[in-house]
Amino acid sequence: MSEQKFARGTSLSIFVSDRREDIGALVFALVIALGVVLIIGR
């Protein structure tokens, strides 16, 4: 029962864990969204 049920994909990442990578992606998306709102919302 120790075999993995799915492949994680590539292990090339600048983050230590998947959770940090997810949070980093969310923050990056938020920054992009805020930038779009500020530029287009003028």
Helices and strands as residue ranges (DSSP letters): H 18-40
